[in-house]
Amino acid sequence: MRQIVLDTETTGLEPRQGHRIIEIGAVELENRRLTGNNFHQYLQPDREIDAGAMEVHGITPEFLADKPRFKDVAQSFFDYIKGAELIIHNAPFDVGFINHEFGMLGPEWGKVSEYCTVIDTLVMARQMFPGQKNNLDALCRRYEIDNSRRELHGALLDSEILSDVYLAMTGGQVTLSFSSQESSNNTEVSSDGISKLSASRAPLKILRATDEELGAHKSRLEAINKSSGGECLWMREEV
């Protein structure tokens, strides 16, 4: 599965008022692993940047003066996201701006929904944690993800952080990864293409529960069984 975690920075809040994208940042996941195939581009918007927006991302007109325009990178960006599942925090905002930028180039570019599917992690977070703060910083605190570099918003940095948040939200591995060399040292591929642990690997360490831990476990099950009226599955003989 090819997924693109994406974020943008803009000159303001509303494309219908002529605001534009000034930064696109995206990281690629394949089978829930970062590939390193990122997309990052600053853009010259040909308009002023709202003061409030500049306070958020710190990007100035002077910095963008020599950057390409969206039309200059449109094809490479389109090719990068086409067919992928986009993961975006507050997706309507970013998708609205992307559609606006492509729309300014002509109807032949279509809408994002025509060539990508979109997952909105803000919607996911609100369903998982109703009534709580669910911005990116709050989710980082909740999942103990390091966002100390995030002094200002930045599209690529926020995409990298959001990829960790998304994997944590969906029960996946966040920080542990293996290089191809490390993986090849510990796995073998059988004739039918299935990977398995190598027979020459170091033996796995087995940690057995102590008597104290077993006693605590039994007490916990008995409490669950009592509160459920004898319906604790883990205390049934067949289980």
FENBELJO-V66146 format. One record per pair of residues at least 4 apart in sequence whose C-alpha atoms are under 7 Angstrom apart, sorted by the first residue. I is the first residue (numbers start at 0). J is the second residue. Records with the same first field share a line. If there is no record, write none. Layout:
I=J, J
This chain:
0=29, 30
1=28, 29, 30, 83, 84
2=27, 28, 29, 83, 84, 85
3=25, 26, 27, 28, 80, 83, 84, 85, 86
4=25, 26, 27, 85, 86, 87, 158, 162
5=24, 25, 26, 85, 86, 87, 158
6=23, 24, 25, 87, 93, 154, 155, 157, 158
7=20, 22, 23, 24, 93, 154
8=20, 21, 22, 23, 153, 154
9=18, 19, 20, 21, 22
10=18, 19, 20, 21, 48, 49, 52
11=18, 48, 49, 52
12=18
13=18
14=18, 19, 96, 99
19=44
20=42, 44, 96
21=41, 42, 43, 44
22=40, 41, 42, 154
23=39, 40, 41, 154
24=38, 39, 40, 154, 155, 158
25=37, 38, 39, 155, 158
26=36, 37, 38, 158, 159
27=33, 34, 35, 36, 37
28=32, 33, 34
29=33, 34
39=155
41=63, 66
42=63, 66, 67, 68, 69
43=63, 64, 66, 67, 68
44=68
48=52, 53
49=53
50=54
51=55
52=56
53=57, 58, 59
55=151, 152
56=151, 152, 153
57=151
58=62
59=63
60=64
67=71
69=73
72=76
73=77
74=78
75=79
76=80
77=81
81=114, 115
82=114, 115
83=115, 116
84=115, 116, 117
85=115, 116, 117, 118
86=117, 118, 119, 120
87=118, 119, 120
88=119, 120, 121
89=119, 120, 121
90=94, 119
91=95
92=96
93=97
94=98, 111
95=99
96=100
97=101
98=102, 110, 111
99=103
100=104
101=105, 108
102=106, 108
109=113
111=115
112=116
119=123
120=124
121=125, 133
122=126
123=127
124=128, 133
125=129, 133
132=137
133=137, 138
134=138
135=139
136=140
137=141
138=142, 164
139=143, 144, 145, 146, 164
140=144
142=167
146=160
152=157
153=157
154=158
155=159
156=160
157=161
158=162
159=163
160=164
161=165
162=166
163=167, 173
164=168
165=169
166=170, 171, 172, 173
167=171, 172, 173
177=181, 182
178=182
179=183
180=184
181=185
182=186
185=196, 197, 200
186=194, 195, 196, 197
187=194, 195, 196, 197
188=192, 193, 194, 195
189=193, 194
208=212, 213
209=213
210=214
211=215
212=216
213=217
214=218
215=219
216=220
217=221
218=222
219=223
220=224
221=225
222=226
223=227, 231
224=228, 229, 230, 231
225=229
227=231
232=238
233=238
